[in-house]
């Protein structure tokens, strides 16, 4: 499993909170895009490993 | 997977050829001529189309269904990540900061304001469809709920809920009982005291912002179209509203 320490921890959460408070619309638009891409990638990987 | 796709692709022309060969060979072997030959050719062609076409249609439908299921699964996973990672985690972190500063009123008030911004933004941006609006109505004394903050479509809420009016009594009772309300279509089934007219939304939900002991107000989320909000959104809204209540109770 990949470990990405740059995307967790209090410093990272604080950074995200600052972005969220500064411009909630842009923050969630970017988050939505990234969540969609992540979900698509994960689903594809699971389908491939399931032999589909 | 690629090898299997290739086999499936090759099997189609093979099936068409085999099915066609069957009735052509039959016609030749039986030495058919004239009308009998014509009828045999036409019948064979129709049967070939049915024999090959029907499984292909079924296969296409199955593929479409699988694609839809994949899309639904993808959207659900994305929504889950959005709610947990991008909304609840920063909010939980913020509530932790409020707890850490329990003795410092000024800091706490500022952080409570931030928690309100985060909850309303998350409610409007993460739940339901696009172009939602989340509003916070705060208790101003025991008998009035006044709009104090909102996020989403650029239209500030103006409604004040006052005890003694049908809708004021209804909403204040909801808050007192810590109950929520989901109205899928205000045109078809409006809540008590609903006044049609100037409202720019068709569906909404309302959840109490309260702990067991203290009531702070009501959060509403509204959408322009029927179907913009679902019962699943109600559950998530309740969680956001409860966390806001925890932040405000500090």
Interface residues (C-beta under 8 A of the other chain):
Chain A: X10 X13 X14 X16 X17 X20 X21 X24 X25 X27 X28 X29 X31 X32 X35 X36 X38 X39 X40 X42 X43 X47 X48 X51 X52
Chain B: X1 X70 X73 X74 X75 X77 X78 X79 X81 X82 X85 X86 X87 X89 X90 X93 X94 X114 X117 X118 X121 X122 X125 X126 X151
